[in-house]
Amino acid sequence: MLIGLISDTHIPDRAKQLPENVLDAFSDVDLILHAGDLTSLEVIDELEQIAPVMAVQGNMDRANGINLPKAKIVEAEGLKIGIIHGEVYPRADTQQLVYLAKELDVDILVSGHSHQPKIEKKDGVLLINPGSPIVPRLADRTVMLLEVNNKEVDVEIVKIGAPVCSALNFELYKRD
């Protein structure tokens, strides 16, 4: 099963629409998991033209009156995948994310909130954050593809576009 992972789209407050590269990256997925901060349900409508979408509520969704579950669990090929926004402080604290994964009793936890892509295995849990395709923090604009085949997992970071911060465009600063 091929699953598209996305988070922190912030549409329309930070961008008018999803980048076309996101739709291209997800063209062959069976399911899309959105880890919150959509800020508009139109994001789900657009993504559902590609594949079914499961989305959870982020802090900015709550601020915009969007009522989605705080957590969801989906089973894929014998593995349990949890989806949360990941509002832990300090932001993206792996130990707190592991605790949340253990509470949900999942093998994989997909979260957002930090706007930074991350793949880390800790205490038997695979922690995945797809970053943000719109407003990354000190990172490239990204989504991820999660492939699960008979309990075997492969995760791919898909770069959607250039970093928002031009200081991260290292191509401009190549040495001779």
N, C-alpha and C positions, 0 to 999 in steps of 0.2 A: 504494500500500500504506500502510495506517495502522498505526503501531506505538506501543504504550503503553510508556513509559519510567518505571521506578521504581527506587528504591534505598533502602538503609538503613531497612528496615521494622522490624527488631529486635523480632520477635514470637516468643515471648511475654515477653521480658525487659523491654520498655518499653511494650508495649500488648498487650491480650489478642487483638485481631484487627484486620484491615485496616478502616479507616473505610469506611463504605458509599459515601461520595463517590468513593473510588478505583474501586470496582466500577462505579459510574455513569459515571465519566470514561472507563473502558476498554470500555464496552458495545459499541462498534462497531469495535474494533481487530481486525486480522488476526493480530497477533503481540504478545507482551509480552516486553520485555527487562528483566531485573532485574540491576542492577549490584552486587549483593552486600550482605552483612550482613542476610540474611534472619533468621538465628539459629534458624530452624525450617523444615524442608522442607514443613510444612503450608501455608506461604505460597504455594509453587508449586502445591500441590493446589488451593487456593482460586482462584488466578488462572487455572489451567487450565480452570476451569469457564466462563471467558469466551473464552480463546484459547490457542493453544500458547505455552509459556513457555521462554525461554532464560535461564539464570541462571549467574552466576559466583560464585566464592568471595570473601568479604570477610574482613577480619581477625577479626571476631567470629564468623564461621562457622567459621573454622579453630579458634578458641578453644573452640567448641562441638562440635568433631569432625565438622562437616559437610563432606563431601568433594565439592567441585564444582571444575570447571576454573577456573584463574586467568584465562583469557581465552577468548573465543569470537569467531568472525567469521560474520556472516550477510550474504548478498547480497540487495539489494532494488532492483529496477528499475535495475540496472546500476551500483549503488553498493555499495561494501564498507563494512559497519558493524562496528566492533570494540566489544566489551564487556569492560571490566575493572572492578575495584573502584576503582582509582586511588590505591593506597597510595604516594603520593609526599610527600616532605617538603621544604620546607614544604608543608603541606596544600593541595591544589588548584593547585600550581605549574604554570602553563600550559606552560612550556617543557619540563618533564619529561613532561607528558602528550603534547605534540607528538612527543617522541622515542619514546614508547611507541606512538603511532599510526603513526609511520614504520616502526618495527620490525614492526608487524603488517601494514603496507602497506594501510591503510584510508583511506577518504575521510572517514568520520565516526567519532569515538570517544565512546562513552557510558561515563561513569564515575560513581562515587559518592564515598563516604568523607568528603567535606567537610560533608555535610548542608545544602548551600547550592545553590540552583538557579543554573545558569550556561549561557549560550549564547555561544560566542566562536569566531570563525574566525581561525586563526593558521597561517601558513606552508602554506596550502592545505588545512588540516584543520579540519573543523567539530568543535569540542569541546563536548560536551553533558553537563551534570550535572542530573538531574531533581530534586535536593534530597532531602528526606525527607518522607513524608506523616505521620510519627509524631513524630520528634524533630529538627526543623530547628534549625540554629544561626544565630541572628540573622536569621531569614527566616521567611516564611510556610511552612505545610505544603503541599508541592507534589508533583505528578507532571508528566509531559510527554507530549504527543502529537507524534509525528514522522510527517509525511506525505511520502512519496517517490513522485513521479509522473514517470517518464521522466527520471530524473536531476535533477529539480527538487525542492527540499527546502523544507518549511515546518515550523517547530517552534513549538509552543504550550505555554506554561506554564499548568498548570491548578491553581488554588488549591484546596486540599482543605479547609482550615479555618483558624481563627484562629492567629496565632503562639503559640508556647508561652510566650514572654516577654511579659507584659502591657505592658511598656514599649514594645513595638513596635506596640501597638494605637493608632495615631495618631488614630483616630476619637474617642478619649476626650479628646484635647487640641486640639480645634478652636478656632480663634479666632472671635470674634464678627464 
